[in-house]
Amino acid sequence: MAAALDAEYIVYQYCFVEFFIEHLTDVGRAFRGDLQAMFVLALIGQSWINAVRAGQAQGIEPADLPPERTSTSASRIADITGIPRQTVRRKLAALEERGWILRNKDGSCRLAHRDGQTAAKRDLSDIDRRALRRVARLFVDIEALVAAQEAATQSDPEDPAELGARNEHQGSSDT
């Protein structure tokens, strides 16, 4: 697949950048231009998703997971993102004010839940739906690029591998 995308780099790059810009613009609006806050929330969300997946593999329902399993610390967020710890703490305070995260007694943070759903997911559901449509469109575009490149490679008589395979096949059918 990488070779196909390299061969169609301009088209692939256009599709990807179109997806990326549309998504970041959409998310930027929801976060009032504060993409660092989006990164912080995304990492907290990833911690939750990782814990839920591991819990489900063990037969544990998400609601039954202890908060410490679904949480992450400001230090870890700062280490992963490169955002200074003090800035991360300010972002966490803003996310807590919006009702999207909760702090544990140890200072770590987790997603806030209401009625069995995370508050952030509920508040960002329109963006989530648009993102899924964008991802689907990007997938279809990339799949078409790869298929077209594979078809071109299979029918290209100048392709040495194709010529070798064709000559080998013809030699065996002549006997």
C-alpha positions, 0 to 999 in steps of 0.5 A: 500500500505504501508504494501505491501511495508513494506513486500517487503522492500528490493525490494522496497528500491532497486527500489527507490534508483535506481531511486533516484541515477539515477535522482540525478546523471543526475541532478547533471551533469546538475547543474555541481555538485551543487545540492543546485542550483538545490534545489533553482531552484526547489523551484522557479519552485514550486512557479511558478507551484503553481501560475499557477495552482491557476491561471488556477482554476480562469481562468487566463492564465499563461502569465497573472499572475503578477510576484509577484504571481509566485515568491519567496524570497531568505529568503523563499528558505533558510527557506525551504531548510536550505541552508544559506541565503548568499549561496542561494543568490549566487545560485540565482546569478548563476541561473540568469547568466544562464538565468533561473531566473529573479529578481523582483524589490522587490528582489524576483525571478521567472522563466525566460520565452522565447517564452512561455516556461521557459528557465530552462525547455527548457534547461533541457528538456532532463533530464525532459524526462529521469526523466519522464521515470524513474518515470514511471518505478518506478511506474510500479515497485511499482505497481507490488510489491503491486499487488504481495503482495496483491495477496499473502495476498489473497491466503495465507491460514495462513492469519487470516483475510483470514481464518475468511472470508473463514470460514464465507463464508463456514458457510453461504453456508452450511445452 
